[in-house]
């Protein structure tokens, strides 16, 4: 299937067509692992990498709600593609969130001009990357883990620590700069094509204006990055759940045999299979509604920009945490229960149905869901909003 996309400006249609194409090779690529080079090239050609960039800087100026729906649609067929696509958008807004107005304009404009593909090297829990002054410039040394989308990327936003400076510093580094080594060491059971391995920085030269310097105002807006991350995860999890449900549904309708004591001629009339589908559908609809609601709140918070208040940000974070808990639970349930409604033949490796559980189980371990439940409980009982950080 060859996709013609350059004459279209209907970006939702472009994303739908891409998802259909990616679905054709998803099982094969999941088994193979490695870099989804062809798929990344198609994303570059599609124009979708410029979705969130404002029109004033040459971008498309779409909303987060649209981007999240596209992420969800990609995740239905290939959660690795959804992963690297979403992390691009998290990366490309880093100068907007953490930098000043000049940095925001420069990186948005250059991304459009050069069609850059951003990745992620922020991982705030890994503090091994050190920034050191070197005259009127700086040097970056150390290794950062879980750098999703790093292979074939153009730009790396990195968190680093500097002696005498409190907190984390965000630095923007071209992936091809001398001293940057992208390690091909991602070998996990799920999300096999996300290239989420490590990146090593060997005395990498950093210009002063590549260190994101936040505005003196807008401290609350600066904390929105974690909300963006968490709502992105939520929609990937939800997309995996929806994809697993649809895959199971198709298989049950066309392949599954009724149990010998069921008393029916078709698996689609088996009372226990119907019970499973009813339960899965109800919980899936609940998670979908929560994710949509959280996405709308996120978009509203984003549009507030520097006028975003701590309360508005906190309410957005609670909505996202609620949706993420629901999506995680229903996703893991469906990715497991789908075999109950398909039967033993569905475990054949040619179908690759196990990838839904492997991908979701791998990704949902990013941060413990228990802490999200606790934060929601503290809000529900004590009206206490979560304290902003990289994870809440």
N, C-alpha and C positions, 0 to 999 in steps of 0.2 A: 504493500500500500504506500503510494507516494502522496505526500501531503502538499497541497498548494496553498500557501498561506499569505504570501506577500501582498496580494491584492485586497485582502480582507482587513477591515478594521473592527470586526465584531470579535472582540477578544475572548468572550465567553464561548463563542462557536469555535474559535481557534483552539482553545483549551480542551473542549469536548472532542474535537477531531484528534488532537494529540493524545488524549487519554485512550481513545479507541485504538490508536496505533500502538501505543505503549503496551496495551493489554495483550496484544498478539504475541509478544515475546517475554512477558513478565515472568512466567514460570521458568523458562529456559535461562533467563538472565539471573534470576534469584539463585538458581542452582550453581551458576557459573561464578557469581560474585564479580568483584573488580569494578572498574569505572564504567558507568553507562555513557560512554563517549558519544555515541550516535544520538542518544536521547538528549544529552546536554547540548549538542550542536543544534538539534531541532528547537530546543527552548531558546537558544541564542537567535536563531533565524525568525522565531515567531513574534518577537517584539514583547513578549510577556515579561521579560526581565525589567522592563521600564514601567510596569503597571503603577507602582506606588509613587514614582517620581513625579512631583508636581509639574504641570504644564509649563509654568514659567521657566523651568529649567530644561525643557525639551522632552519631558516625560509624558505619560498618558494621563496621570492625575486621577487614577481610580481609587476607590475606597478600600479599606481593609476588609469590609464585609464581602466585597467581590473577590478579593484575593483569597480569603479564607474558604470561600465556596469552591474556588478552583483548586486550592490545596486539597480540600476534601474529595473532590472528584478524581484528582490524581491518586490519592491514597486508596480509593476504592479498587484500583487496578494495580497500583505499584507504589507502596509506601516509601520505597527508597527514593523514587523520583519526587514524590511529594515532600520528602525530607530535604533534599538538596535545593529544590525550588523554593521552599519556604525559608530556608536559611539564607538564601540569597537576599530575600526581602528584609530579613532581620539584620543582615549585614549592611545593606545599602542605606538603611536609615540611621545607622550608628552615628555618622557625623551630624545628622539632624538632631538626634537625641542628646548626644554627649558633647558635641562640638559647638563652636560659635557660628554666627551667620555666614561668615566667609567660608568656613570649612564645609558647612552644609551646601552652599551654592557650588563650590568647587567640585566636591565629590559627586553630587547629583549630575552636574553638567558633564563631567568627565566620564561618568558611567554611561550616559546616553551616547556621547561622542564615540567612545571606544567599545561600546557594547560589553562592558565588563560583567563577569560572573563573580559575585562575592561568595565567600564561604564563612565559616565560623571558627574562630580560635579564641573565643572569649573565656570559656570555661573558668569561672571565678574560683572554683575549688582547687584548681591546679595553679599554685603560686610559684612555680619553678622558673618562670621567665622574668629576668631582671633587666631593668632599664638603667643605664649608667651614663652620666654626662661625659662628653668627650669634646672639650672646647666649647664651641657654640652649637654643637650637634650632640647626638646621643648614640649609644650602642645597645643592641638588644641581644641577650644571651639566655639560653635555656631551652627547655622542651615543654610543649603544651599538648595535652592529650584531648581526645574527643573533638577533633577539628573537622567537623562534618563538611563534606564537599570540597575538601582541600585540594585533591588532585584535579587538575584542569581548571582550577580557579585563577582569577586574575588579581584579586585583592583579599587580604587577610586582616580583619579587625582583631586585634590581640589585646588581652589584658596582661598587664605587667606590674611588678612592684618596683619601687625605687627607694633606696635608703634615705631616710629622713622625710619621706612623704607618706602621709597617712592614706589608707585606702588603695584601691586599684586604679591604675592609669590605663586608658584605652589608647592604643596606637594603631594607625592604619599603615599596613605594609604591603607593597606589591609582591605577589607570590614569586615572581621571577627575579627578585633582587638577590644580589650576591650574598651568600651566607644563609639563605632560607632553604631548608631541606625538608621537603614533604615526604614523610616516611610511609611507604606502602605496607602498613602493619595492622590494618583493620581485618580481624579474623574472628568475627562473632557469629553466633547462630542465626541472628536476624539482622534486618536492615543491611544486607550484604553488599548493596551497591551504593552506599552512602559515603564511602571513603572517609570514615570517621576515626581514622587513626591519628597519629601524632605528627607534629611539625617541630623541627629543631631549628633554633636560631643561633648561628655561629658568628658573633661579633657583627651583626647586621647594622648597617648605618641607618640612622633615623634622623630625618630632618625635624627641626623644631615644629614646623607647621603640620607635621604628620601625627603629632600628639594632640588628641582632641581636647580642646580647652573649653570647658562649659561656660555659658553665659553666667554673669553674676546673678541673673534672675532665673526663674523657672526651675527651681530645684525639684519641685514635685514632678514636673514633666520629665525631668532627667531620670526619674525612677520608673517611667512607663515601659522601659525595655523588658522588664520581667513579665509584665502583663502581655506584651506582644509575643514573647516566647511561649508563655503558658497557653494562650489562646490558639497559637499555631499548633502546639502539641495536641490540644484538645481536638482540633479539627482533623489532624492526621489520625488520631485514635478512632474518632467517629467514622472517618472514611474507611478505615480498615474494617470496622464493625459492619458498616453498610455493604462493603464489598464481599465480606464473608457471608452475610445474609443472602445477598443476591446469588452468589455462587452456589450456596447450599440449596436455595430455592430452585435454581435451574437443574441441578443434579437430581434433586428429589422428584421433580416433575418428569424427568426423562430417563433416569437410571435406577432409582431406588425401587426395590421390591417390597411388597407388603409382608409383614411377618406372618408366619404360617398359621398362627392362632388368632390373627387379627379379625378374621371373618369378613374381610373386604378384598376386593379385587385389585385395588390400586393403592399405592403408598400414600397418595394424596388424600385418601379417605381414612387412613389409619388414625384412630382416635388419639393415640399418644403422640404421633408426629404432629397432628394438628395442635395438640396442647403445647408442644415445644415451640411451634411457630407462633402461636398466639402470645406466649410469654415473651419470646424474643422481640416480636413486633412492638408490644406495649412498651417494653423498656427502651427499645431503640428510638421510638417516637419521643419518649421523655427526654432522652439524652440529646436528641436533635433539637428539640425546642429550647433546652437550656443552652446549647451551644449557639444557636441563633440569637437568643436574648443577650448572651455574653458578648457576642460579636458586635451587636448594635451598641452596647455600652462602651466597648473598646473604641469603636469608631467615634462616638461622641466625645470620649476622653481625648482621643488623638486630635480632634478638631479644636479642642480647647487650647492646645499648644501651651504657651507659657502661662496662660490664665488657669490652667488645671489646678484645682484645689486638692488638698490631701484627702478630704472626705470623698470627693468624686473619684479620685484614684482608688481609694480603699474599697468603695462600693463596686467598682469595676473589677477589682482583684477578687472580691468575694464571689461575684457572679461567675468569673472565669474558673475559680477553684471548684465551685459547685458543679459546673459543666464538665470540668476535667475529671472529677471523681466519678460522675455518672458515665462518661464516655469510657473511662478505663474499665470500670466494672462490667458494663454491658459488652464492651469489646472482647474482653477476656472470656466472658461467659459464652458469647456467640462463637468465637473462634474455637472453643472447646466443644460446645454443644452441637455445632453443625454436623459433627460426625454421628451424633445420635439420630439425626434425621436423614442422613445419607446412607449409613450402613458401612460394613467392613470393606467393601470393594473400593470405597472412596479414599482409602488410605494408600492406594497405589501411587507410587512416586510420580507417575506421568501427569497426575492432576495438580500436584503441588499445593494441595489444600492446607498442608501443615504450615505454609509460609505465613498465613494470617496470624496464627498463634505465635510463631517464632518472632515475627516482626514486631507484633504488639507487645509481647512479653519483654523483648529486648528494649524497646523504646520506653515503655512505661516504667522501667527501673531507673529512668533518668533522675528522678527525685521521688522520695517515698510518699506515696499517696496518703499515708497516715497523717502526715503533717498538714496536708491540705484539709483533711477531715477535721483535724483539731482546730485549724484556723476558722473553718466554717462554723464549728461548734462554739468557738469563743465569740464569734459574731452573733450567732443565733441566740445564745444565752446571755451574754454579757455586753452586747453591742460594741465589742472591741474590734476595730479594723486591724488588718494585718500590718506589721511594720514593713515598709518597703525594703526589699533587697533584690538580689538577682533571681530569687526563687519564689517570691510571693508578691 
